[in-house]
Amino acid sequence: MRAELRSCSEGGAPGSSSTAMAATPDKKEAQQFLEFVKKHPHGASQGMLTAAGWEAERIAQIANWLCLQGRLQLMIGPDSKPSWKYRTAEEARKFADLAPEDVLVYQSIEKAGRRGIWTRDLKNQCNLQPHQIQKALKALEGRRLVKAVKSVQFKNRKVYMLFELEPDKEVSGGSWYRDGEFDEKLIESLRQHCEDMISSCGKATLSEIRQHLKTSGISKDDLPEEDIITVLRTLELEQKIVSFDDEGATIGDKIYQTTKWAQLEIYKEIPCASCPVFRDCTQGGGSRIGPENCEYYTKWLGLDRDVRQDDTAMQF
């Protein structure tokens, strides 16, 4: 149900009198009323309350008093009938003394959900002037009721959403964006961590890799599996790792391991792999070309001994 939210300063329920608004109801009855509304997170209508046993005059008195305390939020539906939404004591403190324009802007932002809404749409929906929108946003941000988020779709545009919401992926860009900018360093770091972990363990499941990344602190966020799979897929395409199903693994969980090509990478560092006289190299027997008198091999091994330099040394 689409409902128009009003502040208590605009009046109570339709048909309520100033006497009903000013009267203080029985505290026990007011608490029962509040608990009933709390059970209906989308709002309790006057019809619901009437069916539950409250008379119209009592509904107006109790609802208006609770609105003034900030514990209820009055909403008017498209049929012009009122309903009320529960607020916690903490929310009541945040909403206390908000201007009607602030409440109207908050309502539009709330309806936008995780996709947020930008100032031009707020102006059109609320029928307010730009300076009124800015004043309301400043008040709502100051009370940590709403927040501004950069949109990756529009570089120079901010959207507003409720403070406690996480922006939709279409807005934030997902795990690969930071403050609206593509985080290439994060992706490369994730790739390296994944490859190193798989290489050191021999093989690893998706769950194990995700846990490793979580404990490593490489990302401030807990990366969803689909994002980690994307990173692993890039390594597969480069033939650095392979994946396969394993009967012992959790359903839907793959096993990842380094490829033979990746395992052979280390051999590229050995001097022999690029030695032009490799085929003539023999061990022992006083050979002119051999590991015993190879200065490159000795340096690669990090041995602290002098390499024999004489007339039989290799000349490259």
C-alpha positions as CSV (number, residue, x, y, z in Angstrom):
1,M,0.0,0.0,0.0
2,R,1.3,3.4,-1.0
3,A,0.8,5.7,1.9
4,E,1.4,9.4,2.4
5,L,3.3,10.0,5.6
6,R,2.4,13.0,7.8
7,S,3.9,14.5,10.9
8,C,1.8,15.0,13.9
9,S,2.1,18.7,13.6
10,E,-0.1,18.4,10.5
11,G,-2.9,16.9,12.5
12,G,-4.0,13.5,13.7
13,A,-6.4,11.0,12.3
14,P,-9.2,12.4,10.0
15,G,-12.1,13.5,12.1
16,S,-10.0,13.8,15.3
17,S,-10.5,16.9,17.5
18,S,-7.9,19.0,19.2
19,T,-9.3,17.8,22.5
20,A,-8.7,14.2,21.5
21,M,-5.1,15.1,20.5
22,A,-4.4,16.9,23.8
23,A,-5.9,14.2,26.1
24,T,-3.5,11.8,27.7
25,P,-4.8,8.2,27.5
26,D,-4.4,5.5,30.0
27,K,-0.7,4.4,29.9
28,K,-1.5,0.7,30.0
29,E,-4.0,1.0,27.1
30,A,-1.6,3.1,25.1
31,Q,1.1,0.4,25.5
32,Q,-1.4,-2.3,24.4
33,F,-2.2,-0.1,21.4
34,L,1.5,0.3,20.6
35,E,2.1,-3.5,20.8
36,F,-0.8,-4.2,18.4
37,V,0.7,-1.7,15.8
38,K,4.1,-3.3,16.3
39,K,2.8,-6.6,15.1
40,H,2.0,-5.0,11.7
41,P,5.3,-3.8,10.3
42,H,3.6,-2.3,7.2
43,G,1.1,-0.4,9.3
44,A,-2.0,-1.0,11.2
45,S,-5.2,0.5,9.7
46,Q,-8.1,2.0,11.5
47,G,-10.1,-0.9,10.2
48,M,-7.7,-3.4,11.8
49,L,-7.8,-1.5,15.1
50,T,-11.6,-1.3,15.1
51,A,-11.8,-5.1,14.4
52,A,-9.5,-5.6,17.4
53,G,-12.0,-3.9,19.7
54,W,-11.0,-0.2,19.8
55,E,-13.6,2.4,19.3
56,A,-12.9,5.2,16.8
57,E,-12.7,7.9,19.4
58,R,-10.2,5.9,21.5
59,I,-8.2,5.1,18.4
60,A,-7.9,8.9,17.6
61,Q,-7.0,9.8,21.1
62,I,-4.4,7.1,21.7
63,A,-2.9,7.2,18.1
64,N,-2.5,11.0,18.2
65,W,-0.9,10.9,21.7
66,L,1.6,8.2,20.6
67,C,2.3,10.3,17.4
68,L,3.1,13.3,19.6
69,Q,5.5,11.0,21.6
70,G,7.1,10.0,18.3
71,R,6.2,6.3,18.8
72,L,3.9,6.1,15.8
73,Q,4.1,7.3,12.2
74,L,0.9,8.4,10.7
75,M,0.3,7.4,7.0
76,I,-2.6,8.3,4.8
77,G,-3.4,5.7,2.0
78,P,-4.7,6.4,-1.5
79,D,-8.2,5.9,-0.1
80,S,-7.5,8.7,2.3
81,K,-7.8,6.3,5.3
82,P,-5.2,6.5,8.0
83,S,-2.9,3.8,9.3
84,W,0.0,3.9,11.8
85,K,3.5,2.4,11.8
86,Y,5.5,1.5,14.9
87,R,8.6,3.4,15.8
88,T,11.2,2.3,18.4
89,A,12.2,4.6,21.2
90,E,15.5,5.3,19.4
91,E,13.7,6.1,16.2
92,A,11.3,8.4,18.1
93,R,14.3,10.4,19.4
94,K,15.6,10.7,15.8
95,F,12.3,11.9,14.4
96,A,11.5,14.3,17.3
97,D,10.7,17.8,16.1
98,L,11.2,17.1,12.4
99,A,9.5,19.6,10.1
100,P,6.7,18.4,7.9
101,E,9.0,18.9,4.9
102,D,11.7,16.7,6.5
103,V,9.1,13.9,7.0
104,L,7.9,14.2,3.4
105,V,11.5,13.9,2.1
106,Y,12.2,11.0,4.4
107,Q,9.1,9.2,3.0
108,S,10.2,9.5,-0.6
109,I,13.7,8.3,0.3
110,E,12.3,5.3,2.2
111,K,10.2,4.3,-0.8
112,A,13.3,4.4,-3.0
113,G,14.8,1.5,-1.1
114,R,18.3,0.3,-1.8
115,R,18.4,2.0,-5.2
116,G,18.2,5.4,-3.7
117,I,16.8,8.6,-5.1
118,W,18.5,11.8,-6.3
119,T,17.5,15.4,-5.6
120,R,15.7,16.1,-8.8
121,D,13.3,13.2,-8.2
122,L,12.9,14.3,-4.6
123,K,11.9,17.7,-5.8
124,N,9.3,16.3,-8.2
125,Q,7.8,13.8,-5.8
126,C,7.7,16.1,-2.8
127,N,6.8,19.3,-4.7
128,L,9.3,21.3,-2.7
129,Q,11.8,23.9,-3.8
130,P,15.5,23.0,-4.1
131,H,16.5,24.9,-1.0
132,Q,13.7,23.1,1.0
133,I,15.1,19.7,-0.2
134,Q,18.6,20.6,0.8
135,K,17.5,21.8,4.2
136,A,15.5,18.6,4.8
137,L,18.4,16.4,3.6
138,K,20.8,18.2,5.9
139,A,18.4,17.6,8.9
140,L,17.9,13.9,8.0
141,E,21.7,13.3,7.5
142,G,22.5,15.0,10.7
143,R,20.2,12.6,12.6
144,R,21.7,9.6,10.7
145,L,18.3,8.8,9.2
146,V,19.5,9.0,5.5
147,K,22.9,9.0,3.8
148,A,24.3,10.0,0.4
149,V,25.9,7.3,-1.8
150,K,27.9,7.8,-5.0
151,S,26.3,6.1,-8.0
152,V,28.6,4.2,-10.4
153,Q,26.0,4.7,-13.2
154,F,26.2,8.5,-13.0
155,K,29.7,9.8,-12.0
156,N,28.6,13.2,-10.8
157,R,25.4,12.2,-9.1
158,K,24.6,11.2,-5.5
159,V,21.6,9.2,-4.4
160,Y,20.0,9.2,-1.0
161,M,18.7,6.1,0.9
162,L,17.9,5.2,4.5
163,F,21.0,5.2,6.7
164,E,20.8,1.5,7.6
165,L,20.5,0.2,4.0
166,E,23.3,-1.2,1.8
167,P,23.1,0.2,-1.7
168,D,22.0,-2.0,-4.5
169,K,24.7,-3.4,-6.7
170,E,23.5,-1.2,-9.6
171,V,24.3,1.8,-7.5
172,S,27.5,0.8,-5.7
173,G,29.0,-1.4,-8.5
174,G,29.4,-4.3,-6.0
175,S,32.6,-5.5,-4.4
176,W,34.9,-4.1,-7.2
177,Y,34.1,-0.5,-6.5
178,R,35.3,1.9,-3.8
179,D,33.6,5.3,-3.4
180,G,32.3,5.0,-7.0
181,E,35.8,4.1,-8.5
182,F,36.8,0.7,-9.9
183,D,39.3,-0.9,-7.5
184,E,41.8,-2.6,-9.8
185,K,44.3,-3.1,-7.0
186,L,41.8,-5.0,-4.9
187,I,41.1,-7.4,-7.8
188,E,44.8,-8.1,-8.5
189,S,45.4,-8.6,-4.8
190,L,42.5,-11.1,-4.5
191,R,43.8,-13.0,-7.6
192,Q,47.3,-13.3,-6.0
193,H,45.9,-14.4,-2.6
194,C,43.7,-17.0,-4.3
195,E,46.6,-18.4,-6.4
196,D,49.1,-18.4,-3.6
197,M,46.6,-20.2,-1.2
198,I,45.7,-22.9,-3.8
199,S,49.4,-23.4,-4.6
200,S,50.5,-23.7,-1.0
201,C,47.6,-26.1,-0.1
202,G,47.8,-28.2,-3.3
203,K,44.1,-27.8,-3.7
204,A,41.2,-26.0,-2.0
205,T,37.4,-25.7,-2.0
206,L,35.5,-22.5,-2.7
207,S,34.5,-22.4,1.0
208,E,38.1,-22.7,2.1
209,I,39.2,-20.0,-0.3
210,R,36.4,-17.7,0.9
211,Q,37.3,-18.3,4.5
212,H,41.0,-17.6,3.8
213,L,40.1,-14.3,2.1
214,K,37.8,-13.3,5.0
215,T,40.5,-14.0,7.7
216,S,43.3,-12.3,5.6
217,G,41.5,-8.9,5.9
218,I,42.3,-8.1,2.3
219,S,38.8,-6.7,1.8
220,K,36.7,-4.7,4.3
221,D,33.6,-6.5,3.1
222,D,32.7,-10.2,3.4
223,L,32.9,-11.0,-0.3
224,P,30.0,-13.1,-1.7
225,E,30.7,-16.4,-3.3
226,E,29.7,-15.1,-6.8
227,D,32.4,-12.5,-6.6
228,I,35.1,-14.9,-5.5
229,I,34.0,-17.3,-8.3
230,T,34.5,-14.4,-10.8
231,V,38.1,-13.9,-9.5
232,L,38.8,-17.7,-9.7
233,R,37.4,-17.8,-13.2
234,T,40.0,-15.2,-14.4
235,L,42.7,-17.5,-13.1
236,E,41.2,-20.5,-14.9
237,L,41.0,-18.6,-18.1
238,E,44.8,-17.8,-17.8
239,Q,45.3,-21.6,-17.1
240,K,46.8,-20.9,-13.7
241,I,44.3,-23.1,-11.9
242,V,41.7,-25.7,-12.8
243,S,38.4,-26.6,-11.1
244,F,36.5,-29.8,-10.8
245,D,33.7,-31.4,-8.8
246,D,34.6,-33.7,-6.0
247,E,32.4,-36.4,-4.5
248,G,33.6,-35.6,-1.0
249,A,32.9,-31.8,-1.3
250,T,29.8,-30.0,-0.3
251,I,27.1,-29.9,-2.9
252,G,27.9,-27.0,-5.3
253,D,31.4,-26.6,-3.9
254,K,34.2,-27.1,-6.4
255,I,37.8,-28.1,-5.9
256,Y,40.5,-25.8,-7.2
257,Q,44.1,-26.7,-7.8
258,T,47.0,-25.3,-9.8
259,T,47.6,-26.5,-13.3
260,K,50.7,-28.4,-14.4
261,W,51.7,-25.3,-16.4
262,A,51.5,-23.2,-13.2
263,Q,53.5,-25.8,-11.3
264,L,56.2,-25.6,-14.0
265,E,56.6,-21.8,-13.6
266,I,59.2,-22.3,-10.9
267,Y,61.5,-24.1,-13.3
268,K,61.8,-21.0,-15.4
269,E,63.9,-19.5,-12.6
270,I,66.5,-22.3,-12.8
271,P,69.5,-21.1,-14.8
272,C,69.6,-24.4,-16.6
273,A,66.3,-23.7,-18.3
274,S,67.8,-20.9,-20.3
275,C,71.4,-22.1,-20.6
276,P,72.7,-22.1,-24.2
277,V,75.0,-25.1,-23.5
278,F,72.5,-27.1,-21.5
279,R,72.9,-30.1,-23.8
280,D,76.7,-30.2,-23.2
281,C,76.5,-30.0,-19.4
282,T,77.5,-33.2,-17.6
283,Q,78.0,-34.0,-13.9
284,G,81.3,-35.3,-12.6
285,G,84.3,-36.6,-14.4
286,G,86.1,-33.2,-14.6
287,S,83.8,-32.0,-17.3
288,R,84.5,-28.6,-18.7
289,I,80.8,-27.7,-18.5
290,G,79.0,-29.0,-15.4
291,P,77.2,-28.0,-12.2
292,E,80.4,-28.2,-10.2
293,N,82.0,-25.2,-11.9
294,C,78.8,-23.3,-12.9
295,E,78.8,-19.8,-11.3
296,Y,75.2,-19.2,-12.3
297,Y,73.9,-22.4,-10.7
298,T,75.9,-21.6,-7.5
299,K,74.5,-18.1,-7.3
300,W,71.0,-19.4,-7.8
301,L,71.4,-21.8,-4.9
302,G,72.8,-19.1,-2.7
303,L,75.9,-21.0,-1.8
304,D,78.6,-19.1,0.1
305,R,81.7,-20.5,-1.6
306,D,84.0,-19.2,-4.3
307,V,83.4,-20.4,-7.7
308,R,86.4,-21.9,-9.3
309,Q,87.6,-19.5,-12.0
310,D,90.4,-21.1,-14.1
311,D,91.2,-21.8,-17.7
312,T,88.5,-24.5,-17.8
313,A,85.7,-22.1,-16.7
314,M,82.8,-21.6,-19.1
315,Q,83.0,-18.7,-21.4
316,F,79.5,-17.5,-22.5
